[in-house]
């Protein structure tokens, strides 16, 4: 393992960004990412005032990307 670890990605391969719509768990709760927190051990996302593990989230939509028609 190197001294500098690469940031974590969503399961789909996208880097987490503020403004992403993500879902959590079996109830498919959806929230907007307000901030991404890169730590030493794990990347976390902030939705409102609550931190969530990136490994528990699924990217639903990316903020600012136009729809594919």
C-alpha positions as CSV (number, residue, x, y, z in Angstrom):
1,X,0.0,0.0,0.0
2,X,1.3,3.4,-0.9
3,X,1.7,6.4,1.4
4,X,-1.0,8.2,-0.6
5,X,-4.2,6.3,-1.1
6,X,-6.6,7.2,-3.9
7,X,-10.0,8.6,-2.9
8,X,-12.9,6.2,-2.8
9,X,-15.5,5.9,-5.6
10,X,-19.2,5.0,-5.7
11,X,-19.8,1.4,-6.8
12,X,-20.6,2.7,-10.3
13,X,-17.1,4.2,-10.5
14,X,-17.9,7.9,-10.2
15,X,-16.1,10.2,-7.7
16,X,-18.5,11.6,-5.0
17,X,-19.4,15.2,-5.4
18,X,-21.5,17.7,-3.6
19,X,-25.0,17.9,-5.2
20,X,-25.2,14.2,-6.0
21,X,-28.5,12.4,-5.3
22,X,-27.7,9.2,-3.4
23,X,-29.8,6.4,-1.9
24,X,-29.2,4.5,1.3
25,X,-30.1,1.0,2.5
26,X,-33.1,-1.2,1.9
27,X,-35.7,1.6,2.2
28,X,-34.1,3.4,-0.7
29,X,-33.9,6.7,1.3
30,X,-32.7,9.5,-1.0
31,X,-30.6,12.5,0.0
32,X,-28.5,15.2,-1.6
33,X,-24.8,15.2,-0.7
34,X,-23.8,18.6,0.8
35,X,-20.1,17.8,1.3
36,X,-17.6,15.1,0.7
37,X,-15.2,14.4,3.6
38,X,-11.9,12.7,2.7
39,X,-10.4,11.0,5.8
40,X,-7.4,8.8,6.4
41,X,-9.4,5.6,6.7
42,X,-12.6,6.2,4.8
43,X,-14.4,8.7,2.6
44,X,-17.6,10.0,4.1
45,X,-20.4,12.1,2.7
46,X,-22.3,14.7,4.5
47,X,-26.1,14.9,3.9
48,X,-27.5,17.8,6.0
49,X,-25.8,17.5,9.4
50,X,-25.2,13.7,9.3
51,X,-22.2,11.8,8.0
52,X,-22.6,8.6,6.0
53,X,-20.1,6.0,4.9
54,X,-19.6,6.1,1.1
55,X,-19.7,2.3,1.1
56,X,-23.3,2.4,2.2
57,X,-24.5,4.7,-0.6
58,X,-25.5,4.3,-4.2
59,X,-25.3,7.1,-6.7
60,X,-28.8,7.9,-8.2
61,X,-28.1,11.1,-10.1
62,X,-25.3,13.5,-10.7
63,X,-26.1,17.2,-10.1
64,X,-25.7,19.4,-13.2
65,X,-25.5,16.7,-15.8
66,X,-28.1,17.0,-18.6
67,X,-30.5,14.1,-19.3
68,X,-29.5,11.8,-22.1
69,X,-32.1,11.8,-24.8
